Amino acid sequence: MAKILIAGGGVGGLAAALATARHGHRVTVLERRDSFTELGAGIQLGPNAFHALDRLGVGDAVRERAVFIDALRFMDGTTDREVRSMPLTGAYRTRFRNPYAVVHRTCLYEPLLAACRATEGIELRTDSPVVRYEQDAGSVTAVLAGGERLTADALIGADGIRSTVRGQLLGDGDPRVSGHTIYRSVIPMAKVPEDLRWNTVTLWAGPKWHFVHYPVGGGEFLNLAATRDDGATEAVAGVPADRDRVLAEFPDLGSTARRLLELGENWKAWVLCDRDPADRWTDGRVALLGDAAHPMLQYAAQGACQALEDAVVLGALLDGPAADVVQRLEKYHAVRNERTARTQLVAREMGRQLYHPAGEAARERNAMLAAMTVDDLYDTVQWLHGERDFGAGADR
């Protein structure tokens, strides 16, 4: 049995706690904030996420709060015309052996938190920011902001895109600013006209912008997310955005999409950031996980899914004596790095080639998508949605 420290109490950190505790390890989760909470709005969960959640023991609890989506719809945002739709019922669920769902982030986070609180061997600590680590051949020590020192067999940095643990491990500076600003709003479904209440994830693509919406909260709310390729150079997170400003950023929207955008209220803005894939996530008894390891743009809807996969693989590979921790962490990186790097780069490319083209490039994209059969679409997402092992060493 090993003692594991996890820096960060977000989705990835809690999932890692569950995955390692189920193999008999003692785990302490160190959250920098004064409570275990999750910020944000809607999130998409592919079948691969549910495979991971089931292995963590919380799949059913998340399913109870999820909205199971009928289709992913790709629309030409300037003409209101559907370009292509990928059905997510029937054959999709048979092929990928789990549904595609959308949830509010809290509907994913709270089952993970409840499971951690109910699991013997997991300690949850707030007001415990990790500012650096020290290690020797036999242990690693996390140093907290107040000077407290906690020693264990391994430290997992799950402390997000601006990870302090990553800063020491890799020293690669600030995240890359994408130049894209996303505006988010969540509104009661009761305020949405009945003819616009679609059980789909719908994306409207336009020149240097796109707009996504889908139901969350058991269908009681509509999540709106509108993204503008505006060349933003400064990272901001969750700042209020004036409604008129948001509407003015998307002047080319077709009439149906504009009706939906105009429903938004209490908008907040983020400038999206990611990082280039890293060729190293480990330093002796220290390893990175989730956004600390492989932060990605939202365009592949896989950020949380990949963090859950990380946790499952990490837990499986740490199922052994504490003396082998260094080698097992290196194996964890070797197993996960290629898949997460590919996902990071695909997410970036989707924003450039799929969502934001204009003119002839947009017409070529539409023609390409319209020509694809349903099986073609399923084949395209097979490597993401269809993965069940998440790499060698992950238990079924």
N, C-alpha and C positions, 0 to 999 in steps of 0.2 A: 504493500500500500504506500502510495506517495502522497505528499502534501503539495497541492497545486494552488498557486495564487493567480487570479484573473483580474487584470486591470480593465475596468469598464463593465458596467451593468446594463448594457443595451441588449438587443436581440441576440447578437453573436456571443456576448459574454455569458448571458444566462443559458443559452443553448450549450455552450462549452462546459459550463458548470454541471448541467444535467448529464451530458455525455461522459464526462470524466467521473462524476460521482457514481454513476451506475456501474462502473467497473471497480468500485470499492475505494476510490481515493477520497481524501479529505480536501475540500475545496473552500477557499475564501474568495468571495467576489468583492472587489474594491471599487466602489462607485464614487466618483468625485463630487457629485451633487448631493443635496441634503435629503433626497428621497429617490426611490426606484420608480421612475416614471418614463414614459416614452412620448416624445413630441412627434409632430408630423400629421399627415392626413392619410390618404389611401395608399394601399400597397397591393401589388399583384403577386399571387402565389401559384407557380406552375406545379405540375405533378411531381417534379423532383423535390420541391419544397415539402410536399405532403409525405413523400417517402422518408425524408429526413425527420419530419415532425413525428411520424409514426414510430420511428426508432428511438426518439426521445421521449415517447410516451404521452405526447400532448396532441397528437393528430386529431383525435375525436373532439377534444375541447376547442380547437381552432375551427374545425368543421361546423360546430354548433353556431359559431358567430359569423361564418363566412357567407358570402353570396356566390353561388355557383353560376358562372357566366355561360351564356349560350353560344357566344361567338366573339371573335376579335374582328372588328370591322375597320377597314382602311378606306377613308373617304377622301375625295378631292375637296379640300376645304374651300376652294374658291368657286366651285360649281355646284356643291351639295350632292354630287353624284358618288355612289358607292363604286369603288375601284375593285375591291375584292374582300371577301369575308371568309374567315376560317372557322368552321363549326367546332364547338368544344364539347358537344354532347356525343352520345352514341359511339360512333367509330373512334372518335378521339379518346374517350375514356377507356374504351376497350384496348386500344393500342398502347396508351401510356399508363394505364392501370391506376389512374387517379384523376380527379377533376382539376380544372383550372378555376381558381377562385379569386375574389377580391375581398379585402377586409380593411377596416380602419387599423392603423398601426397598433392601437391599444388592444384590438381584438386578437392580435398575434402575441403581443408582449405580455398581457395579463395571464394567459394560460402558462407561459413559460415561467413567469414570476411565481405564480401559485404553486407550480410543480417544484420549483427550487425551495420554496418555503416549507413544502411538505416532505422534502427529501433529507433524510438523515445524512449528515456529513457535509452539508452545504451551509456555510456562514455568509450572510449578506451584510456588508458594512457600507454605510453612507459616510459622506464627508471624509473620504479617504483617497484623495488624489495621489497617484503615483508620480513622483517627479524624476526618479532615476532608479537604476538598479545596479547592484554589485554582485559579483559571483566569484566562486572559486571552483575547484574540481568537484566538490561534493554538494554544493548548495547554491541558491541564488537568494539575494535579499532585495526586497522592494523597499525603497525609502519614500515615505509619505511626506506631504508638504509640511506637516508639523514636526517632522524629524523622527517620527516613529519608524522602526525598522521591523519588517516581517520577513522571516527566513523560511524557505520551502525548497522542494526538489525541482520545481519548475515555475516559471512565470509566463503567462499567456497575455500578450498585449492585444486586448479587444477594445481599445479605447478610441476607435473612430478614425476618421480621415486625417485628423490633426493629432495623431497618436504621439504621446510623449515617449512611449516605449519605442516606437519606430524611429523617432527622432534620434534617440541614442543608438539604436541598433544599426540604422542605415545612414543617418545624417544627411538625408536627401532634401531637406528644406521644405518649403510650403507646397501644398497641392497645386496642380496645374489648373488655372482658371480657364474654363471652356469658352468663355465669351457668350454663353447662353444664360438668359434670365428666365426663371420659371415663376409663374404667379399661381398661387393655390387658393382655393376656396372650398369649403364644405357647407352645403345648404340642405335644409330639410326637404325630403322628397315631396312633401305636401305642397311646396311652392313650385314644383315642376309641373307644367301642363301634361296631362295624361298622354298626349300623342308624342311626348319626348321622353317618356319613362321606359327606356330600353334596357333589357337585361343583357347588355353587351359592354365590352370595352371598346369604345369608339374613338378613333383617331382621325382628325381632320388635318390634312397636310397642305401646307401652302409655301410660298416663296420665303424662305428664311424663318419660318415659324411652323408650329403645330399645336393642336389643341386636343386634349384627351379628357374623357369623362366616363364615369362608371358608378354604379350604386355601391354603397358601403353601409356598415352598421345594420346588417340584416335587411337591407333595402330601405331603411328609413332615411337615408341621406344620399345626396349625390356629390361625388368628389369631382372637382373641376381642376384641371392643371393645364395652363396655357404657357407655351415656351416660345421665346423670341431669341433668334440669333442676332443679338444686338451689339456684339463686340465688347461686352462688359469686361472690364479689366480688374475690378476689385471684388473680392469675395464678400458677399453679405448673406445672412441667414435669418429668415423669418421676420423681415422688417415690413411694417404695414405699407400697403400700396393703395393709392387712391383709385377708386373704381373707374373714374373717367380716364385716368392714365392707362389702366389696363385695357379698356376698350379701344383707346386710341392706338395702342400697339398692334392691333390686328384689324386694320382697315379693309383688308381684302376678303375677310370672311364672308362666305355665302350666307343666305338668309337664315337657314335652319341652324347652322353653327352659331351665328350671331345671337339668335334667340336664347340659346343655351348659355353663351358667354355672359349675356346681359343679366342672367339670373344670379350671377356671383355677387357675394357681399363679403365684407371683412377680409379682403384679399391680403395675402402676404407674399413677399418676394424673396427668392433665393437666387444667387448666382451659382450655377452648377460648377462643381470641381471634380477632378479625378486625378489619377497619377498614372504614369507609365508603369507597365508590369515590372516588378522587381525580381532580380535573379537570386535574391536571398531573403528569407523570412526568419532565419534563426541565428542565434548567437549563443552557442553552448546550451544552457538550460532555459533560454528565452526564445519564444516564438510569437509570431503575429497571427491574427485571425480576423476575418471579416474585412471591414473597411480599413482597418489598420494595415492589412496585408495587401489588399487589392481593391481600392475604392474605384467605383465605376459609375459612369453616367447612367441615368435611369432608363435609357432608351431600349434596353433589352429586358427590362423588368426583372432583373436577376440579382440585385444587390443583396437583399435579405436571403434569397434562395441560396446563394453561394455561401453566405455566412453559416447557414444551417448545415449545408453540406460539409463545410470545414469542421464544424463541431462534431459531427458524426464520425468523420475520419479521425480526428484528433482523439476522441474517446476510444475508438477501436485500437489505435496504434499505441496508446498509453496503457493498454491492458497488459501490464507486465511489471517487473520489479523496478523500483526507483533507480537502481544502478544503471539501467539502460535508457534513462530519459533522453540524454543527448542524442543518441542514435535514433531513437524513436521520433524525436522532433525533426531531425533531418529527413527521416522517411516521410513524415507528414508533409513537409514542404515539397519533397520530390513527387509525391502522389498528387498534390493539389495544384502545383504551380502552372502546369501547361493548360489545364482546363480553365482556371480563373483568368490567366493572361489572355487566352482566346476570347473569353467573355468580355473582358475589359475593352479589347480592341474592336470587337464586333459592335458593342454598344456605342462606341465612338463613331464607327463607320455608319451605323444606322442613322444617326443624326445628320450626317453629311450627305449620304447618297439616297436614303430612303425618305426621310421626313421633310427635308428642307430645300430640295431642288426647285428651280423655276424654269419657265419657258419650255424649250425642247427637252431638256433633261427631265422635267416633270412629266411630259407626255410620254417619253420613253419608259420611265418608271411605271407609269400607269399601264402602259401596254404590256410590259413584262409581268406585272402582278396579275392583270386580267387574264393572261394566257395560262396561268398556273392552275392545275387541277387541285382538288382538295388533297389528294395523295401527295402531290408535289409540295404543298404547304406543310403537310405533316413530315415529309422527308426532310424539309429544310430545318425544322425545329427539333428533329429527333435527337441530335447530339446534346441539346439543352434539356428539353422536357422529358426525354426518355431515359436519362441516366438514373440508375438505381444503386450502383455501388460507389459512385463518386471517387473511384480510384481503388487500387489494390489496398486491401487491409480493412475496408469498411464492411462491417458485418451486415447481413441482410435482416 
